[in-house]
Amino acid sequence: DNATKPFPSTNDKNPHIDDNKKIHKNNLDDNKKIKLNSHDNATKPFHCKLRNSPQPVILMSLGRSGSGSTWQIMGNLSGEETPSDEYTGSSTKKSAAFFRKISKQNDQNWMLETMCERQKLYPNAGMVGFKWKPYESIFSTPAKNGLQLAASSRKPGMKVVRLRRNLLDVVISRQKHEGEVKSHCAKEDEECIKKHMEAGTGIELNIDELVVTLQNLTK
């Protein structure tokens, strides 16, 4: 269960990376640090050239699909783990607001800019990028133009990784997290792990609504 595995965020330290590789180590001066969760890149003009390495990657998946642990594994296997953040928005409203903010003159550059900045922040990593939850805003013009740019990019090229999880497992995970259970637990947080185990025991699904719920997830 991913609930009991350590999961890094842009604000948490990752115990699996050596001290000299921790993602939040002060290896950059404060005036050079970039807030990856800010959406400034959506509106500012593009002035950065994408490099061949690290590999720019977009990990696209529904919520409760294990994208955090998947990003963690991909990063460690390719050389160095980098923060995993839902740059385009962690909810329907936040995602819609993100793409509304992007001007017509900048409707592709937002992706180039954030990928380029992440390459500068983590030059020794094998891959950099962000997680993208495909809410309805994915059909907006800036979103489609960004994906079109990724699809047509060559040397350097951007990769879109599509992550899928059994939808029944997604539904079960969503129900498990309806209460006050944290999304993820640090490995030393025994209280959090205990609550996860309790929340994941004896889950009952409403069969009458289950089929409709699964159908809605496929739309």
C-alpha positions as CSV (number, residue, x, y, z in Angstrom):
1,D,0.0,0.0,0.0
2,N,1.5,3.3,-1.1
3,A,0.0,4.8,2.0
4,T,2.7,3.4,4.2
5,K,5.6,4.3,1.9
6,P,7.6,7.6,2.2
7,F,6.4,10.2,-0.2
8,P,8.3,13.4,-0.9
9,S,6.6,16.6,-1.7
10,T,8.1,20.0,-2.6
11,N,8.1,20.9,1.1
12,D,9.2,17.6,2.7
13,K,12.6,16.1,3.0
14,N,13.2,12.8,1.3
15,P,15.0,10.3,3.5
16,H,16.0,8.2,0.5
17,I,18.4,10.7,-1.1
18,D,22.0,11.2,0.2
19,D,22.6,14.3,2.2
20,N,24.4,15.9,-0.8
21,K,21.5,15.1,-3.1
22,K,18.5,16.1,-1.0
23,I,16.0,18.0,-3.0
24,H,15.7,20.8,-0.5
25,K,19.4,21.2,0.3
26,N,20.5,24.8,0.1
27,N,22.7,24.1,-2.9
28,L,21.4,27.4,-4.5
29,D,21.5,30.9,-3.2
30,D,18.2,32.1,-2.0
31,N,18.0,34.6,-4.8
32,K,18.4,31.8,-7.4
33,K,15.8,29.5,-5.9
34,I,12.6,28.9,-7.9
35,K,9.3,28.2,-6.3
36,L,8.1,25.3,-8.4
37,N,4.6,25.5,-7.1
38,S,4.1,29.1,-8.2
39,H,2.4,29.7,-11.5
40,D,4.4,32.7,-12.5
41,N,5.6,30.8,-15.6
42,A,2.1,30.8,-16.9
43,T,2.2,34.5,-17.7
44,K,5.8,35.6,-18.1
45,P,7.5,35.7,-21.5
46,F,9.6,32.7,-22.6
47,H,13.4,33.3,-22.5
48,C,14.9,29.9,-21.8
49,K,16.3,27.3,-24.1
50,L,15.5,23.7,-23.3
51,R,18.4,21.3,-23.0
52,N,18.7,17.6,-24.0
53,S,19.3,16.6,-20.4
54,P,17.7,16.1,-17.9
55,Q,14.8,14.6,-19.8
56,P,11.7,16.7,-19.5
57,V,8.8,14.5,-18.4
58,I,5.0,15.0,-17.8
59,L,3.4,12.3,-15.6
60,M,-0.3,12.2,-16.3
61,S,-2.8,10.3,-14.2
62,L,-6.0,10.5,-12.2
63,G,-5.8,11.3,-8.5
64,R,-5.2,8.3,-6.1
65,S,-3.3,6.5,-8.8
66,G,0.1,6.2,-7.2
67,S,1.7,9.1,-9.1
68,G,3.8,10.2,-6.2
69,S,5.5,6.9,-5.6
70,T,5.8,6.4,-9.4
71,W,7.6,9.7,-9.8
72,Q,9.8,8.8,-6.9
73,I,10.8,5.5,-8.5
74,M,11.3,7.0,-11.9
75,G,13.6,9.7,-10.5
76,N,15.7,7.4,-8.4
77,L,16.1,4.9,-11.2
78,S,17.2,7.6,-13.6
79,G,19.8,9.1,-11.3
80,E,18.3,11.6,-8.9
81,E,14.9,12.2,-7.4
82,T,13.3,15.6,-7.9
83,P,10.2,17.1,-6.3
84,S,6.8,15.9,-7.6
85,D,4.2,18.6,-7.8
86,E,0.9,18.9,-9.5
87,Y,2.0,22.0,-11.3
88,T,-1.2,22.5,-13.4
89,G,-3.4,22.3,-10.3
90,S,-4.3,19.7,-7.7
91,S,-8.1,20.1,-8.1
92,T,-10.6,21.0,-10.8
93,K,-10.9,24.6,-9.6
94,K,-7.1,25.1,-9.3
95,S,-6.4,23.6,-12.7
96,A,-9.1,25.7,-14.4
97,A,-7.6,28.8,-12.7
98,F,-4.1,27.9,-13.8
99,F,-5.1,27.7,-17.5
100,R,-7.3,30.8,-17.4
101,K,-4.2,32.7,-16.2
102,I,-2.2,31.9,-19.3
103,S,-2.3,34.5,-22.0
104,K,-2.9,33.7,-25.7
105,Q,0.6,35.0,-26.4
106,N,2.1,32.6,-24.0
107,D,-0.1,29.5,-24.4
108,Q,2.9,27.2,-25.2
109,N,5.7,28.9,-23.4
110,W,4.4,28.1,-19.9
111,M,5.5,24.5,-20.4
112,L,8.8,25.3,-21.9
113,E,9.6,27.8,-19.2
114,T,8.9,25.5,-16.2
115,M,10.8,22.6,-17.8
116,C,13.8,24.8,-18.5
117,E,13.9,26.1,-15.0
118,R,13.7,22.6,-13.5
119,Q,16.6,21.5,-15.7
120,K,18.6,24.4,-14.3
121,L,17.6,23.5,-10.7
122,Y,18.5,19.7,-11.0
123,P,21.2,19.4,-13.7
124,N,22.4,16.1,-12.4
125,A,19.0,14.4,-12.5
126,G,18.0,11.9,-15.2
127,M,14.6,13.5,-15.6
128,V,12.6,16.6,-14.4
129,G,9.1,17.7,-14.9
130,F,5.7,17.6,-13.1
131,K,2.5,15.7,-12.5
132,W,-0.6,16.7,-14.5
133,K,-4.0,15.7,-13.4
134,P,-6.3,15.6,-16.6
135,Y,-9.2,17.6,-15.3
136,E,-11.7,19.2,-17.8
137,S,-9.3,22.1,-18.2
138,I,-7.1,19.7,-20.3
139,F,-9.4,20.6,-23.2
140,S,-8.6,24.3,-22.8
141,T,-6.5,26.0,-25.6
142,P,-3.4,26.5,-23.5
143,A,-3.4,22.9,-22.3
144,K,-3.9,21.5,-25.8
145,N,-1.2,23.7,-27.2
146,G,1.2,22.7,-24.5
147,L,0.6,19.0,-25.2
148,Q,0.9,19.6,-28.9
149,L,4.2,21.3,-28.3
150,A,5.4,18.2,-26.2
151,A,4.2,15.9,-29.0
152,S,6.1,17.7,-31.7
153,S,9.3,18.5,-29.7
154,R,12.5,17.0,-31.0
155,K,16.0,17.1,-29.7
156,P,15.3,17.9,-27.0
157,G,11.9,16.1,-26.8
158,M,9.4,16.1,-23.9
159,K,7.9,12.8,-22.8
160,V,4.4,12.3,-21.6
161,V,4.0,9.3,-19.4
162,R,0.4,8.1,-18.9
163,L,-0.1,6.3,-15.6
164,R,-3.2,4.2,-15.1
165,R,-4.5,2.4,-12.1
166,N,-7.4,-0.1,-11.8
167,L,-10.4,2.2,-11.4
168,L,-11.8,0.0,-8.7
169,D,-8.7,0.6,-6.7
170,V,-9.0,4.3,-7.3
171,V,-12.5,4.3,-5.9
172,I,-11.4,2.4,-2.9
173,S,-8.5,4.7,-2.2
174,R,-10.8,7.8,-2.6
175,Q,-13.2,6.4,0.0
176,K,-10.4,5.5,2.3
177,H,-9.2,9.2,2.2
178,E,-12.5,10.8,2.7
179,G,-11.8,11.2,6.4
180,E,-8.9,12.9,8.2
181,V,-6.3,10.5,6.9
182,K,-3.3,12.1,5.4
183,S,-2.6,11.4,1.7
184,H,0.8,9.9,2.6
185,C,2.9,8.9,5.6
186,A,6.5,9.3,6.3
187,K,8.1,6.0,7.2
188,E,8.8,7.1,10.8
189,D,5.3,8.5,11.4
190,E,3.8,5.5,13.2
191,E,0.6,7.3,14.2
192,C,-0.1,8.2,10.5
193,I,0.5,4.6,9.4
194,K,-1.8,3.3,12.1
195,K,-4.6,5.5,11.0
196,H,-4.1,4.4,7.4
197,M,-4.3,0.8,8.4
198,E,-7.5,1.4,10.4
199,A,-9.0,3.4,7.5
200,G,-8.2,0.7,5.0
201,T,-9.7,-2.1,7.1
202,G,-13.3,-3.1,6.5
203,I,-14.1,-0.7,3.7
204,E,-17.7,-1.1,2.4
205,L,-18.6,0.1,-1.1
206,N,-22.1,1.1,-2.1
207,I,-22.7,-1.3,-4.9
208,D,-25.7,0.6,-6.2
209,E,-23.5,3.6,-6.9
210,L,-20.3,1.8,-7.8
211,V,-21.1,1.2,-11.5
212,V,-22.1,4.8,-12.0
213,T,-18.9,6.0,-10.2
214,L,-16.7,3.8,-12.3
215,Q,-18.5,5.0,-15.5
216,N,-17.9,8.6,-14.5
217,L,-14.2,8.0,-14.1
218,T,-13.9,6.7,-17.6
219,K,-15.4,9.8,-19.2
